[in-house]
């Protein structure tokens, strides 16, 4: 049985991080679909089932280039979300020592030390000066 499965999977893409995400997300949607009433339950169950099928299609595919491109896209999106949460965590941990402002012209995020009174802030990106209370 093991040898048969190894021959069957030979040349196929197999699992990767995106497949794991799809499998876990599909299980979450399937469980939510079981417990939500009415149309929402059917909708969640259908989405979960579709995600599970897509996960298996990716796993048994022989188109490695396309699967690698999909996995790269997943990692780009995942890293963007994780870096955003990392920035929020950093801002939260430094909230007692710094104020954070956005430049009115270019919307660059600027960090200013607290307790300095009214100060003139100059954006290092575009050079715009504006006055805020620190």
ChimeraX attribute file (.defattr): number of C-alpha atoms within 10 A of each C-alpha:
attribute: neighborCount
match mode: 1-to-1
recipient: residues
	/A:1	6
	/A:2	7
	/A:3	8
	/A:4	9
	/A:5	9
	/A:6	10
	/A:7	11
	/A:8	11
	/A:9	15
	/A:10	12
	/A:11	13
	/A:12	15
	/A:13	19
	/A:14	18
	/A:15	14
	/A:16	14
	/A:17	12
	/A:18	20
	/A:19	22
	/A:20	12
	/A:21	14
	/A:22	19
	/A:23	20
	/A:24	15
	/A:25	16
	/A:26	24
	/A:27	17
	/A:28	14
	/A:29	21
	/A:30	22
	/A:31	15
	/A:32	18
	/A:33	22
	/A:34	14
	/A:35	13
	/A:36	14
	/A:37	10
	/A:38	10
	/A:39	10
	/A:40	14
	/A:41	18
	/A:42	17
	/A:43	16
	/A:44	21
	/A:45	23
	/A:46	16
	/A:47	17
	/A:48	24
	/A:49	18
	/A:50	14
	/A:51	22
	/A:52	21
	/A:53	15
	/A:54	15
	/A:55	22
	/A:56	16
	/A:57	14
	/A:58	22
	/A:59	17
	/A:60	16
	/A:61	16
	/A:62	16
	/A:63	12
	/A:64	14
	/A:65	10
	/A:66	13
	/A:67	20
	/A:68	14
	/A:69	11
	/A:70	14
	/A:71	16
	/A:72	14
	/A:73	13
	/A:74	16
	/A:75	14
	/A:76	12
	/A:77	12
	/A:78	13
	/A:79	12
	/A:80	12
	/A:81	12
	/A:82	12
	/A:83	12
	/A:84	12
	/A:85	12
	/A:86	12
	/A:87	12
	/A:88	12
	/A:89	12
	/A:90	11
	/A:91	16
	/A:92	11
	/A:93	11
	/A:94	14
	/A:95	13
	/A:96	10
	/A:97	12
	/A:98	17
	/A:99	17
	/A:100	14
	/A:101	15
	/A:102	12
	/A:103	19
	/A:104	12
	/A:105	13
	/A:106	12
	/A:107	12
	/A:108	14
	/A:109	12
	/A:110	16
	/A:111	16
	/A:112	16
	/A:113	14
	/A:114	14
	/A:115	11
	/A:116	9
	/A:117	10
	/A:118	10
	/A:119	12
	/A:120	12
	/A:121	19
	/A:122	14
	/A:123	19
	/A:124	11
	/A:125	13
	/A:126	12
	/A:127	12
	/A:128	13
	/A:129	14
	/A:130	13
	/A:131	10
	/A:132	13
	/A:133	13
	/A:134	18
